[in-house]
Amino acid sequence: MVACNGSTLHRIPLLNAEEIEKVAHLARLGLNREEREAYALDLSRILDLVSQMNAVATDGVEPMTHPDEAGLRLRPDGVSGEIDRDRLLAIAPKTRDGLYLVPKVIE
């Protein structure tokens, strides 16, 4: 694997069997030999990508909360009509003193 740090290239070595075993143990994965080889290649590629991202100059770049800074398209907040509370209470299965009664769900 090769990573670029500015104008300098660095070789990212493949993870060895011992490192893969340690990661598999920590992740509680039971891997056979073929899976260990595949994981070694995959994890090495991930580490290579992280190394490439670390090499990018980000001085002066403001952090973003989301890649799409356009914002949300929300409707204006406004009163659209009144709710007739008495009418809604009249169609509820159970009420008392102007409150809805619901079945107990927590013991």
C-alpha positions as CSV (number, residue, x, y, z in Angstrom):
1,M,0.0,0.0,0.0
2,V,1.2,3.5,-0.8
3,A,0.1,6.7,1.0
4,C,0.9,10.2,0.1
5,N,1.9,12.8,2.7
6,G,2.1,16.0,0.8
7,S,4.7,15.3,-1.8
8,T,6.2,12.2,0.0
9,L,5.0,8.7,-0.6
10,H,4.9,6.2,2.3
11,R,4.4,2.5,2.1
12,I,1.7,1.2,4.4
13,P,2.6,-2.4,5.2
14,L,-0.1,-5.1,5.4
15,L,-1.1,-6.0,8.9
16,N,0.6,-9.2,10.0
17,A,-1.1,-12.3,11.4
18,E,-0.4,-11.4,15.0
19,E,-2.1,-8.0,14.5
20,I,-5.1,-9.5,12.8
21,E,-5.5,-12.1,15.6
22,K,-5.4,-9.3,18.2
23,V,-8.0,-7.3,16.3
24,A,-10.2,-10.4,15.8
25,H,-9.9,-11.2,19.5
26,L,-10.9,-7.7,20.6
27,A,-13.8,-7.8,18.2
28,R,-14.7,-11.3,19.3
29,L,-14.4,-12.7,15.8
30,G,-13.6,-16.3,15.0
31,L,-11.7,-16.1,11.7
32,N,-10.3,-19.0,9.6
33,R,-7.1,-18.6,7.6
34,E,-8.8,-17.3,4.5
35,E,-10.8,-14.8,6.5
36,R,-7.7,-13.6,8.3
37,E,-6.0,-12.9,5.0
38,A,-9.0,-11.0,3.6
39,Y,-9.3,-9.0,6.9
40,A,-5.6,-8.2,6.7
41,L,-6.0,-6.8,3.2
42,D,-9.2,-4.9,4.1
43,L,-7.9,-3.4,7.3
44,S,-4.7,-2.4,5.6
45,R,-6.7,-0.6,2.9
46,I,-8.7,1.2,5.5
47,L,-5.5,2.3,7.3
48,D,-4.1,3.4,3.9
49,L,-7.1,5.5,3.3
50,V,-6.9,7.1,6.8
51,S,-3.2,7.8,6.1
52,Q,-4.2,9.5,2.8
53,M,-6.9,11.6,4.5
54,N,-4.4,12.6,7.3
55,A,-2.0,13.8,4.6
56,V,-4.5,16.4,3.2
57,A,-3.8,20.0,4.3
58,T,-6.8,21.2,6.2
59,D,-5.4,24.4,7.7
60,G,-8.0,27.2,7.6
61,V,-10.9,24.8,6.7
62,E,-13.8,25.4,9.0
63,P,-15.5,22.3,10.5
64,M,-18.9,21.4,9.2
65,T,-21.8,19.7,11.0
66,H,-22.9,18.2,7.7
67,P,-21.5,18.0,4.2
68,D,-24.7,19.7,2.9
69,E,-24.6,23.1,4.6
70,A,-27.6,24.3,2.5
71,G,-29.9,23.7,5.5
72,L,-33.2,22.1,5.9
73,R,-36.2,23.1,3.8
74,L,-38.9,23.7,6.5
75,R,-42.3,25.2,6.1
76,P,-42.9,28.4,8.0
77,D,-44.1,27.9,11.5
78,G,-47.5,29.4,11.8
79,V,-51.0,28.8,13.1
80,S,-53.0,26.8,10.6
81,G,-56.2,26.3,12.5
82,E,-57.6,25.8,15.9
83,I,-58.2,22.5,17.6
84,D,-61.6,21.9,19.1
85,R,-60.5,20.2,22.4
86,D,-64.0,19.3,23.4
87,R,-64.7,17.6,20.1
88,L,-61.5,15.6,20.3
89,L,-62.2,14.6,23.9
90,A,-65.7,13.5,22.9
91,I,-64.3,10.9,20.5
92,A,-61.6,9.6,22.8
93,P,-62.3,6.1,24.3
94,K,-61.7,7.3,27.9
95,T,-61.3,10.7,29.5
96,R,-61.5,12.3,32.9
97,D,-61.3,15.9,33.9
98,G,-60.3,17.0,30.4
99,L,-57.5,14.4,30.1
100,Y,-57.1,11.3,28.0
101,L,-56.9,8.1,29.9
102,V,-54.6,5.5,28.5
103,P,-53.8,1.9,29.6
104,K,-50.9,1.4,32.0
105,V,-47.9,0.1,30.1
106,I,-45.2,0.1,32.9
107,E,-45.6,-2.0,36.0
